[in-house]
Amino acid sequence: QHAPHVLQLPYGVFFVAGRHFSSFHVRFADVARGGLRVVAPADSEAHVAESRRHFLECLNLAWAQQLKNKDIPEGGSKGVCLVTPGSSSKERAELLHGSVKATIDGMLD
């Protein structure tokens, strides 16, 4: 798969992996803004489907931010954190929180 509508190479592409998550971060400038999307599929089948489009979704969202930020100095960026399915709601909340924290920590290291 590819994204033919993305008209420039990203400035940076980062991958952070943990035991219960994987994250991509794509930016189109040294200084960029965009945010983090957390994807928490309900079951393993949905997780497999989300895994297939994980990077391309991140690239497309970052490119959308790049276009949105065209009138400001900062470029566009986006991160997408894909979390493995958890069983209970408490376990799921802890998993989401821990995955976001570990993603950000990994980016800052």
C-alpha positions, 0 to 999 in steps of 0.5 A: 500500500502507498499514499500517492496523495502525500506530496513530500517525504516526511521529515521523520518517522519514528516507531516505538514498540512495547509489550502491549502496544506499537506506535508510529509518529510521522512529522513533516517538519522539525517543529510540528504539531498534530497529536496522538490517536490511540486505537484500542481494538475490541478483539484480536481480529480487529487488532489484526485489521488495524495492524495492517493499516497502522502506518498508512493511517499515521502517514495520512493523518500527519499529511492532513495536519501538514495541510491544515498547518500550512499557514503557521510556522509549525509543520504537521505531525501525528502519532498513532498508538495501537494497543492490544485488546485487554479483557476487563475495563479496569485492565483496559484503562490501565493498558491504554494509560500505560501505552500512551505514557510509554509511547511518549517516554519512548519518543522523548528518550 
